[in-house]
Amino acid sequence: MPDAPPEDIGALLSLVSAAYTYRINQCGPVPNGVFWKDSDGQILRYELLLQIIAESDLNAPITVNDFGCGYGRLFDLMDEHHLLDHGRYIGYDLSQRMIEEARKRHSDSRATFIESPVPTETADYSFVSGTYNMNFGARRDIWEAYIKTSLELLWDKTTKALAFNMLDNNTTERLDDLYYANRDMMLQFAMKLSPEIELIDDYPLNEFTIFVRRPEAL
């Protein structure tokens, strides 16, 4: 890592990609391999995100975008809960090595893994878990502009609902290389996407989750 993080978002994302590539090579396809502390926290985050799926879609042929998919653990969880019995999953990640690992672990025809910094396919539901956490101490304005642009692009590829989580700026436990978001700012941003938003923060992690739904899909 350089003495100071670059101010060019492309260079910042290259740093993030390199960090995750190193980590998956070091640890393998496990929670630590994508910088999660343990499996419990990883799964809790996913289960919260999945609560956005409408009851009418639980056995429907839904499509899902997983932005920052890592080695594809969300696909496994959705498969275990039979949420993709008739559906399709598209995972995106910056790291080519991470995508290679995800493809190696999943030969299922319902799962597609794409190395890309932006979503490329339209889906009913889009999920983002931990994707915006690591920023190597980048300037807040640069990183926040990137997050908002990224979420706008993802929203444009989402027909029903978007769910994402962020580390909470109110926490006293912080690491230098991570980004902690202001929840009021993120809620105001989410309301520009849709008037149908929901904040979830009643779970034992130093973060919050935001649901954004399209009114016409309710």
N, C-alpha and C positions, 0 to 999 in steps of 0.2 A: 504494500500500500504506500502511496506517495505521502510526503510530509503533510500535504493538505489535499483534500479531495478535489478533483477537477470540477470546473463549473459547467462543462459541457455534458449534457445529459447522456449522450452516447457513450462518452468515456466513463461516466459513473455507472451506467448499466453494464459496461464491459467489466468493471471491477466487481460488481455484484455477481455476474455470471462466472467470473473466475473463482470467486469465493465459494460458490455452490459447487462448482466443478471439483475444486480441491476437497471440499467436505464429503461429497459422495464417493470420491476415490478413496478417501481416508476411512470413512465409516461404513460405506455401503448403503443399501436401501432400507434404512431404519430411521426413526425420528431424528436422532442426532445427525444423520446424514443430510438433513435439511434444516439444521440448527434448532430443532425443537428439543426442549429439555427432556420430555418423556412421551410415551405413547398416550397416556391419559389426557394430557393437555391437547395433543394433536387431535385426538378423536373427539374430545369435547367441543373443540372449535368447529369441526366438521359437522357434528350432530346439530349444533346450533344453526349453522348455515342452512342445513337441509330442512329445517323447520319452515322455511319460506315456501316450500313446495305445497301447492294447494292440494287439499284432500282429494279433489276430483282427478288430480294428476298422479296419485300414488301408484296406480296400476296402468297408467297411460303411457303411450310411446313418446315420452319427452326427450328433448335434446338438451345437453348440458355443456356449457363452456366452463372449464376449470383453468383460471388464469394464474399461472405460477404453480403448475401441477406437481413439480418435483418428480418423484418416481411413481406417481399415480395412486397414492393411497386412498384418495377420495373415490376413485372408481371402485376400488376393492370394497369400501364401506357401502357404497350405493348398491353394489352387486349383492353383498351380504344381506342387505335390507330389501332386496328385490325391487329396488326403485328403477332399475334399468333393464328389467326383463324384456321389455319391448322398445327400449330407448337407444339413445346414442350419446356417447361422451367424447368431447374433444378437449384434450389437455394441451396447454401452451407453456413453454418455459424458455428462458433466455439461454440456458446452458445446454449445449449440444450433448454433453456427456450425460446430463440428467435425462434428456429425451431418449438417449440410447438405452439407458437403464430401464426407463418406463416401458419402452417397446419390448425389451428383452423379457420383462416380467409379465407382459400382457399380450397374448396372442389372440385374445378375444376380438372378434370382428366388430363388436360394438364400440371399441375403444380406438381412438386415433390420437396420436401424439405429434405435436408440431413445434419445431424450434422457431419461435417468433416473439418479438417484443410487443406485438399487438394481436388482438383476436382477428381471425380471418373468416370465420364462419358464423352464421346466425344460429342462435339457439333459444329455446324457451327460457331457460334459467342460466344465470352466470354466477360463478362463485369465485371469491378471492380470499385466500386465507394466509395471512402473514407475508404476502407478496411485497408489500411496501415497507416492511419493517427495517430492512438493512439499507442504510444509505451512506455509511462510512463518514458520518458527521458532515454531510453536504449542507450547503446553505439552505435554510428552511424555505425561502421563496422559490428556489430552483426545484427542490424536491416536491414541494406542494403543487407547483405548476405542473410537474410531471404526473403526479398522482391524479390530479383533476382531469388532465387531458387523457390519461390512460383509462380512467373510469368513464369518461364521456364516450370514448371509442368503444368500450365494452358495452355500455348502455345502448349504443346504436346497433349493436349486434344481439340485443336481448329483446325478446318479444313479450315476456311475461314478468320476470322479476330478477333483481340483482341483489346479492348479499355479499358483504365484505366486512372484514374486521381490521381494527387498527389498535396499536398500542396507545394507552391513555396518557396524555400529557400531565394528568393530575397525580400520577404515581411518583413516589419518592425513590423507588428502586429503578435505576436507569443504567444502561450501558452506552458507552460513548458512540458506538457505531450504529446505533439504532435510532429510528425516527419515532417520536411520540407525538400523536396528533391531538389538536384541540378539537374536542367533540362538538362544540358549538359551531366552529367553522365547517366541520364535515357535515353536520346536520343542515346548515344553511346551503352548502353546496348540493347535498342530496335533494333538497327541496326544489332546486333549479332543474333537476332531472324529472321529478315527479312530485305531486302533492301527497302521494301515498307513501309515507316513510314511517319507519319504526326503529326505535333505539332499544337495544338489549344490552344491559350492563350488570344484570344480577347474577353473575357467575364468577367463580373464584379465580379470576385471572386479571392482571392489570391491563385491561383492554376493554373495548366495546365493539359491538356488532351493529351494523346498520342494514336494514332491509329497505329496498326501493322497489315498489310495484307499479306496473302500468295500470291506470284506472280501468282501461278497457278490458283488461284481463281478469279483473276481480269478479 
